[in-house]
Amino acid sequence: MAGGKTIVFFPEAALGPALNSVGIAQACRDLGHRPVFVADVALQGTFAKYDFEERLIHMSEPMDAAATAQYWQDFITGQLPNFRTSPYEQIGTYVKACWDAIVETSVWAEKELPATLAAIKPDLICVDNVVLFPATKRYGKPWVRIISCSENEIEDPDIPPHLSGCGATDRACFAAFRARFAEVIKPIHDRFNAFLGSVGHPPYPVGEFFEASPYLNLLLYPEPVKFKRRHPLDPKRFQYLEGCVREEAPYAMPAFTGRADAPVLYVSFGSLGSSDVELMRRLIAAFGKTPYRFLVNVGDLLGEYGDVPGNVHLASFFPQPSVIPQVDAVIHHGGNNSFTECLYFGKPAIIMPYCWDGHDNATRVHETGHGLKLDRYRWTDAELATAIAQVLDDEAMRAKLAASSVHMRASDGRRKAAGLLDHLLATA
């Protein structure tokens, strides 16, 4: 062991990567290290509730609470129609808007990040993001890249492009997506390279916003759903964690007023997905017609729902890793934490994607036989009920999930990651 060292975890300003890093940090703390989270001010309190030290920086232009709330309301309202379109169509809308914002996080972080790192004095920096923050490389200590999205964030010519939702062998889809992405993203990429030049960093090739770490790269992606690469990743630098499930508070199943003892499904579309109240109301009404029970995450909009069927329980938050082991199946948007947690606990999933890596994970869960992909908007009540019955009753799917769960649990991604980081600290 390396002894008590200070490890900075620097996730992007989104809850999924933040919570993934929590799991790794918990295991590092168990080894006697001091994890410190550096994060956007929007994530204030996220890590403190797990008893971790937080150092907050601005990764976008500072705004007061009212302005921030209005910004996100306007963003969500503007993007909801795009969630009904294909991954290819989203390149020019949602994906473009996201990369615009992501590049700005790197520019803004450079104002405060160097001084923050200097104050913490880390021995190791772990970054979970899709864009380079130059200060993390320039600090002078080993840095690790964490890939909490699909493994195709690390490109290979024989696997689907990141965010594309292409099937594993659909080369025409690969080519079309890559060409369109390069076309749309070039002005944003040019702006990013200009910023890199201003801080003394060499430019990246078109379409590349980050690089693999020369020290260590940790991928959440599990073996049972891995792609076959033309250029296999060197295990000396790239390690698959087989998922990374954090420890959460226990969850007590609520009492339902209908369908006692029926199978239970957990439903969550992330904070962005739950903002589509019209869709959520439609789903809840459809759930009420089925012979099952449902735990439904509606985010901060609980007050938008009135008369709810007795077999449906709504809440603004669920401690997901404590909930999934207790349910029979999960309906989610394809976020990588939900994707890997379902596999880890051996639970079939119906993925209804709407953006980002959800498209990739929905395609992958379907083509590997670990669940189903269902269009988020184009379904009937009967089609939804049939999909639920299928994942609950498919014995071959259950057997595959059971085997994947055994494999992932034995790998223990949290502790594997902590051991790798500990070794790096001891040998770097």
C-alpha positions as CSV (number, residue, x, y, z in Angstrom):
1,M,0.0,0.0,0.0
2,A,1.0,3.6,-0.7
3,G,0.0,4.9,2.7
4,G,-2.3,7.9,3.3
5,K,-2.2,10.0,0.1
6,T,-4.4,12.8,-1.1
7,I,-6.4,11.8,-4.2
8,V,-8.4,14.5,-6.1
9,F,-11.5,13.3,-7.8
10,F,-12.7,15.7,-10.5
11,P,-15.9,14.6,-12.2
12,E,-17.9,16.5,-14.8
13,A,-20.8,18.6,-13.6
14,A,-23.3,15.8,-13.8
15,L,-24.7,13.4,-11.2
16,G,-23.8,10.2,-13.0
17,P,-20.0,10.6,-13.2
18,A,-20.1,12.3,-9.7
19,L,-21.7,9.2,-8.1
20,N,-19.4,6.8,-9.9
21,S,-16.4,8.6,-8.5
22,V,-18.0,8.4,-5.0
23,G,-17.9,4.6,-5.3
24,I,-14.2,4.6,-6.1
25,A,-13.4,7.2,-3.4
26,Q,-15.2,5.1,-0.8
27,A,-12.9,2.2,-1.5
28,C,-9.8,4.5,-1.6
29,R,-10.8,5.9,1.8
30,D,-11.0,2.3,3.1
31,L,-7.3,2.0,2.1
32,G,-6.4,5.0,4.3
33,H,-6.2,7.6,1.5
34,R,-7.7,11.1,1.6
35,P,-10.2,11.6,-1.3
36,V,-11.1,15.2,-2.0
37,F,-13.7,16.2,-4.6
38,V,-13.2,19.1,-6.8
39,A,-16.4,19.9,-8.6
40,D,-18.7,22.5,-10.1
41,V,-20.6,24.7,-7.6
42,A,-23.8,23.1,-8.9
43,L,-22.8,19.8,-7.2
44,Q,-22.5,21.4,-3.7
45,G,-23.4,18.9,-1.1
46,T,-23.3,15.9,-3.4
47,F,-20.1,14.5,-1.9
48,A,-20.4,16.0,1.6
49,K,-23.4,13.6,2.3
50,Y,-20.9,10.7,1.8
51,D,-18.6,12.5,4.3
52,F,-16.1,13.6,1.6
53,E,-14.3,16.9,1.5
54,E,-15.6,19.2,-1.3
55,R,-13.7,22.1,-3.1
56,L,-16.1,23.9,-5.4
57,I,-15.2,25.9,-8.5
58,H,-17.1,27.7,-11.2
59,M,-17.2,25.7,-14.4
60,S,-19.5,28.2,-16.1
61,E,-20.4,31.9,-15.8
62,P,-21.6,32.5,-12.2
63,M,-25.3,33.2,-11.8
64,D,-27.6,33.7,-8.9
65,A,-30.1,31.0,-8.0
66,A,-33.0,32.5,-9.9
67,A,-30.9,33.0,-13.1
68,T,-29.5,29.4,-12.8
69,A,-33.0,27.9,-12.5
70,Q,-34.2,29.9,-15.5
71,Y,-31.2,28.9,-17.5
72,W,-31.9,25.2,-16.9
73,Q,-35.6,25.6,-17.5
74,D,-35.0,27.3,-20.9
75,F,-32.4,24.6,-21.8
76,I,-34.8,21.8,-21.0
77,T,-37.7,23.4,-22.7
78,G,-35.6,23.9,-25.8
79,Q,-34.2,20.4,-25.9
80,L,-37.3,18.3,-25.2
81,P,-38.3,18.2,-28.8
82,N,-34.9,17.0,-29.8
83,F,-35.2,14.0,-27.6
84,R,-37.8,12.6,-30.0
85,T,-35.2,12.5,-32.8
86,S,-32.5,10.0,-33.8
87,P,-28.9,10.1,-32.6
88,Y,-27.8,11.3,-36.0
89,E,-30.3,14.2,-36.0
90,Q,-29.2,15.1,-32.5
91,I,-25.7,15.8,-33.6
92,G,-26.8,19.2,-34.9
93,T,-29.0,20.0,-31.9
94,Y,-28.5,18.5,-28.5
95,V,-25.0,17.1,-29.1
96,K,-23.8,20.4,-30.5
97,A,-25.3,22.3,-27.6
98,C,-23.6,20.0,-25.1
99,W,-20.2,20.3,-26.7
100,D,-20.5,24.0,-26.7
101,A,-21.2,23.9,-22.9
102,I,-18.6,21.3,-22.2
103,V,-15.8,23.4,-23.9
104,E,-16.9,26.3,-21.8
105,T,-16.5,24.2,-18.6
106,S,-12.8,23.7,-19.5
107,V,-12.3,27.4,-20.2
108,W,-14.0,28.5,-17.0
109,A,-12.4,25.9,-14.8
110,E,-8.9,27.2,-15.8
111,K,-9.7,30.4,-13.8
112,E,-9.9,28.6,-10.5
113,L,-8.7,25.1,-10.9
114,P,-4.9,25.7,-10.8
115,A,-5.1,27.5,-7.4
116,T,-7.5,24.9,-6.1
117,L,-5.1,22.1,-6.9
118,A,-2.2,24.0,-5.4
119,A,-4.1,24.4,-2.2
120,I,-5.1,20.8,-1.9
121,K,-1.6,19.4,-2.9
122,P,-2.9,16.1,-4.3
123,D,-0.6,13.2,-5.0
124,L,-2.9,11.9,-7.7
125,I,-5.7,13.4,-9.8
126,C,-8.6,11.4,-11.2
127,V,-10.7,13.1,-14.0
128,D,-14.0,11.8,-15.2
129,N,-14.8,14.0,-18.1
130,V,-15.0,14.0,-21.9
131,V,-12.8,17.1,-22.2
132,L,-9.3,18.1,-21.1
133,F,-8.8,20.4,-18.2
134,P,-5.2,21.6,-18.8
135,A,-4.5,22.3,-15.2
136,T,-4.9,18.6,-14.3
137,K,-2.0,17.7,-16.6
138,R,0.1,20.8,-15.8
139,Y,0.0,20.2,-12.1
140,G,2.8,17.7,-12.3
141,K,1.4,14.7,-10.5
142,P,0.1,11.5,-12.1
143,W,-3.4,11.8,-13.5
144,V,-5.9,9.1,-14.3
145,R,-8.8,9.2,-16.7
146,I,-12.1,7.6,-15.6
147,I,-14.5,6.7,-18.4
148,S,-17.9,6.3,-16.8
149,C,-19.7,6.4,-20.2
150,S,-19.7,3.6,-22.7
151,E,-16.3,2.2,-23.6
152,N,-16.7,3.7,-27.1
153,E,-15.6,7.0,-25.6
154,I,-12.2,5.5,-26.4
155,E,-12.5,5.2,-30.2
156,D,-11.8,2.2,-32.4
157,P,-12.6,1.9,-36.1
158,D,-14.4,-1.4,-35.5
159,I,-16.8,-0.3,-32.8
160,P,-19.7,2.2,-32.9
161,P,-18.9,5.9,-32.5
162,H,-19.7,7.4,-29.1
163,L,-23.3,8.7,-28.8
164,S,-24.3,7.1,-32.1
165,G,-26.5,4.2,-31.0
166,C,-25.2,2.2,-34.0
167,G,-25.4,-1.6,-33.9
168,A,-22.0,-3.3,-33.3
169,T,-21.7,-4.3,-37.0
170,D,-23.5,-1.5,-38.8
171,R,-20.5,0.1,-40.6
172,A,-22.7,2.4,-42.7
173,C,-24.1,3.9,-39.5
174,F,-20.5,4.3,-38.2
175,A,-19.4,6.2,-41.3
176,A,-22.5,8.5,-41.5
177,F,-22.3,9.4,-37.8
178,R,-18.6,10.1,-37.8
179,A,-18.8,12.3,-40.9
180,R,-21.7,14.4,-39.6
181,F,-20.1,14.7,-36.1
182,A,-16.8,16.0,-37.6
183,E,-18.7,18.5,-39.7
184,V,-20.9,19.9,-36.9
185,I,-18.3,19.9,-34.2
186,K,-15.4,21.5,-36.1
187,P,-16.2,25.2,-35.2
188,I,-16.4,24.2,-31.5
189,H,-13.3,22.1,-31.8
190,D,-11.4,25.0,-33.4
191,R,-12.4,27.2,-30.5
192,F,-11.2,24.6,-28.0
193,N,-7.9,24.3,-29.7
194,A,-7.5,28.0,-29.6
195,F,-8.0,27.9,-25.9
196,L,-5.5,25.0,-25.5
197,G,-3.0,27.1,-27.4
198,S,-3.5,30.0,-25.0
199,V,-2.4,27.8,-22.1
200,G,0.5,26.3,-23.9
201,H,-1.1,22.9,-24.8
202,P,-0.8,21.4,-28.3
203,P,-3.9,21.1,-30.4
204,Y,-6.0,18.0,-30.7
205,P,-7.1,16.3,-34.0
206,V,-10.6,17.2,-35.1
207,G,-13.2,15.5,-33.0
208,E,-10.8,14.8,-30.1
209,F,-11.3,16.8,-26.9
210,F,-9.4,14.6,-24.5
211,E,-6.7,12.0,-24.5
212,A,-6.0,8.7,-22.8
213,S,-3.8,9.1,-19.7
214,P,-0.2,7.8,-20.0
215,Y,-0.6,6.5,-16.4
216,L,-3.9,4.7,-16.1
217,N,-7.4,4.7,-17.6
218,L,-10.4,3.2,-15.8
219,L,-13.4,2.0,-17.8
220,L,-16.7,1.2,-16.0
221,Y,-17.7,-1.0,-18.9
222,P,-18.2,-4.7,-18.0
223,E,-16.8,-7.7,-19.8
224,P,-20.2,-9.3,-20.8
225,V,-21.0,-6.4,-23.1
226,K,-17.6,-5.3,-24.3
227,F,-17.1,-4.6,-28.0
228,K,-14.5,-6.5,-30.1
229,R,-11.9,-3.9,-31.0
230,R,-9.5,-3.9,-33.9
231,H,-6.9,-2.5,-31.6
232,P,-7.3,-4.0,-28.1
233,L,-6.5,-1.7,-25.2
234,D,-3.2,-2.2,-23.5
235,P,-4.0,-3.6,-20.0
236,K,-1.0,-1.8,-18.6
237,R,-2.8,1.5,-19.2
238,F,-6.5,0.5,-19.6
239,Q,-8.4,-1.4,-17.0
240,Y,-12.1,-2.4,-17.1
241,L,-13.7,-2.1,-13.7
242,E,-16.7,-4.3,-14.5
243,G,-19.0,-1.6,-13.1
244,C,-18.5,0.4,-10.0
245,V,-21.4,0.4,-7.5
246,R,-21.2,2.8,-4.6
247,E,-22.5,2.1,-1.1
248,E,-25.8,3.7,-0.4
249,A,-28.2,4.1,2.5
250,P,-30.7,1.2,2.9
251,Y,-34.1,1.4,1.2
252,A,-37.3,0.1,2.7
253,M,-39.9,-0.9,0.1
254,P,-43.1,1.3,0.5
255,A,-46.6,-0.1,1.0
256,F,-48.7,-0.1,-2.2
257,T,-52.4,0.2,-2.2
258,G,-52.7,-2.0,-5.2
259,R,-51.3,-5.2,-6.7
260,A,-49.9,-6.6,-3.4
261,D,-47.1,-9.1,-3.9
262,A,-46.9,-8.4,-7.7
263,P,-43.4,-7.9,-9.3
264,V,-41.9,-4.5,-8.8
265,L,-40.2,-2.4,-11.4
266,Y,-38.0,0.7,-10.8
267,V,-38.3,3.5,-13.3
268,S,-35.8,6.3,-13.6
269,F,-34.9,8.6,-16.5
270,G,-32.4,10.9,-14.7
271,S,-32.9,14.5,-13.8
272,L,-33.2,15.6,-17.4
273,G,-35.5,12.8,-18.5
274,S,-37.9,13.3,-15.6
275,S,-38.5,16.9,-16.8
276,D,-40.8,15.6,-19.5
277,V,-43.9,15.7,-17.3
278,E,-46.2,14.9,-20.2
279,L,-44.4,11.6,-21.0
280,M,-44.1,10.7,-17.3
281,R,-47.9,11.1,-16.9
282,R,-48.5,8.9,-19.9
283,L,-46.2,6.2,-18.5
284,I,-47.8,6.4,-15.0
285,A,-51.2,6.0,-16.5
286,A,-50.0,3.0,-18.6
287,F,-48.4,1.4,-15.5
288,G,-51.7,1.7,-13.7
289,K,-53.3,-0.7,-16.2
290,T,-50.7,-3.5,-15.6
291,P,-50.5,-6.2,-13.0
292,Y,-47.3,-4.9,-11.6
293,R,-46.0,-2.4,-9.0
294,F,-43.7,0.5,-9.9
295,L,-41.3,2.8,-8.1
296,V,-41.0,5.9,-10.2
297,N,-38.4,8.7,-9.9
298,V,-39.9,12.0,-10.9
299,G,-37.0,14.2,-9.8
300,D,-37.9,17.7,-8.5
301,L,-41.4,17.7,-10.1
302,L,-43.3,15.6,-7.6
303,G,-45.9,18.3,-7.2
304,E,-46.9,18.0,-10.9
305,Y,-48.6,14.7,-10.3
306,G,-52.0,14.4,-8.7
307,D,-54.1,11.2,-8.8
308,V,-51.6,8.3,-9.0
309,P,-52.6,4.6,-9.4
310,G,-52.3,2.6,-6.3
311,N,-49.7,0.3,-7.8
312,V,-47.4,3.3,-8.5
313,H,-45.2,5.0,-5.9
314,L,-43.5,8.3,-6.8
315,A,-40.5,9.9,-5.2
316,S,-38.0,12.7,-5.9
317,F,-35.1,10.5,-5.1
318,F,-34.2,6.9,-4.7
319,P,-30.9,5.5,-3.4
320,Q,-30.6,3.5,-6.6
321,P,-27.9,0.9,-5.7
322,S,-30.1,0.0,-2.7
323,V,-33.3,-0.2,-4.7
324,I,-32.3,-2.2,-7.8
325,P,-31.4,-5.4,-5.8
326,Q,-35.0,-5.4,-4.4
327,V,-36.9,-5.1,-7.7
328,D,-37.6,-7.5,-10.6
329,A,-36.8,-5.2,-13.5
330,V,-35.8,-1.7,-14.3
331,I,-37.0,0.9,-16.9
332,H,-34.4,3.6,-17.5
333,H,-32.8,6.0,-20.0
334,G,-29.5,4.2,-20.5
335,G,-27.3,6.3,-18.3
336,N,-24.1,4.3,-17.7
337,N,-24.6,4.0,-13.9
338,S,-28.1,2.6,-14.4
339,F,-26.8,0.4,-17.2
340,T,-24.0,-1.1,-15.2
341,E,-26.0,-1.4,-11.9
342,C,-28.7,-3.4,-13.6
343,L,-26.0,-5.8,-14.9
344,Y,-24.2,-5.9,-11.6
345,F,-27.4,-6.9,-9.7
346,G,-28.6,-9.2,-12.5
347,K,-31.8,-7.2,-13.3
348,P,-33.3,-7.0,-16.8
349,A,-33.7,-3.5,-18.2
350,I,-36.0,-1.8,-20.7
351,I,-34.0,1.1,-21.9
352,M,-35.9,4.0,-23.4
353,P,-33.1,6.4,-24.5
354,Y,-33.3,10.0,-25.4
355,C,-29.8,11.4,-25.5
356,W,-26.0,11.0,-25.1
357,D,-24.7,7.5,-24.2
358,G,-28.2,6.3,-23.5
359,H,-28.5,5.5,-27.3
360,D,-25.3,3.4,-27.1
361,N,-26.3,1.5,-24.0
362,A,-29.9,0.8,-25.2
363,T,-28.6,-0.7,-28.4
364,R,-26.0,-2.7,-26.5
365,V,-28.3,-4.1,-23.8
366,H,-30.6,-5.3,-26.6
367,E,-28.1,-6.9,-28.9
368,T,-26.3,-8.7,-26.0
369,G,-29.5,-10.2,-24.6
370,H,-29.4,-8.4,-21.2
371,G,-32.6,-6.4,-21.8
372,L,-34.7,-4.6,-24.4
373,K,-34.5,-1.3,-26.3
374,L,-37.8,0.6,-26.6
375,D,-38.5,3.9,-28.2
376,R,-39.0,6.6,-25.6
377,Y,-42.1,8.0,-27.2
378,R,-43.4,5.7,-29.9
379,W,-45.1,2.9,-28.0
380,T,-48.7,1.8,-27.1
381,D,-49.9,0.7,-23.7
382,A,-50.0,-2.9,-25.1
383,E,-46.4,-2.7,-26.4
384,L,-45.1,-1.4,-23.1
385,A,-47.0,-4.1,-21.2
386,T,-45.6,-6.8,-23.6
387,A,-42.1,-5.5,-23.1
388,I,-42.4,-5.7,-19.4
389,A,-43.8,-9.2,-19.5
390,Q,-41.0,-10.3,-21.8
391,V,-38.1,-9.1,-19.5
392,L,-39.8,-10.7,-16.5
393,D,-40.5,-14.0,-18.1
394,D,-37.5,-14.5,-20.5
395,E,-35.5,-17.4,-18.9
396,A,-32.5,-17.1,-21.3
397,M,-32.2,-13.4,-20.5
398,R,-32.4,-14.2,-16.7
399,A,-29.7,-16.8,-17.1
400,K,-27.4,-14.4,-19.0
401,L,-28.0,-11.7,-16.4
402,A,-27.2,-14.1,-13.5
403,A,-23.9,-15.1,-15.1
404,S,-23.0,-11.4,-15.8
405,S,-23.9,-10.5,-12.2
406,V,-21.7,-13.2,-10.8
407,H,-18.7,-12.1,-12.9
408,M,-19.1,-8.4,-12.1
409,R,-19.6,-9.0,-8.3
410,A,-16.5,-11.1,-8.2
411,S,-14.5,-8.3,-9.9
412,D,-15.6,-5.7,-7.4
413,G,-14.9,-2.7,-9.5
414,R,-14.7,-0.2,-6.6
415,R,-12.0,-2.1,-4.8
416,K,-10.3,-3.0,-8.1
417,A,-10.1,0.7,-8.9
418,A,-8.8,1.6,-5.5
419,G,-6.1,-1.1,-5.7
420,L,-5.0,0.2,-9.1
421,L,-4.8,3.8,-7.8
422,D,-3.0,2.6,-4.7
423,H,-0.4,0.8,-6.8
424,L,0.1,3.8,-9.0
425,L,0.7,6.0,-6.0
426,A,3.2,3.5,-4.6
427,T,5.2,3.2,-7.9
428,A,4.8,6.5,-9.7
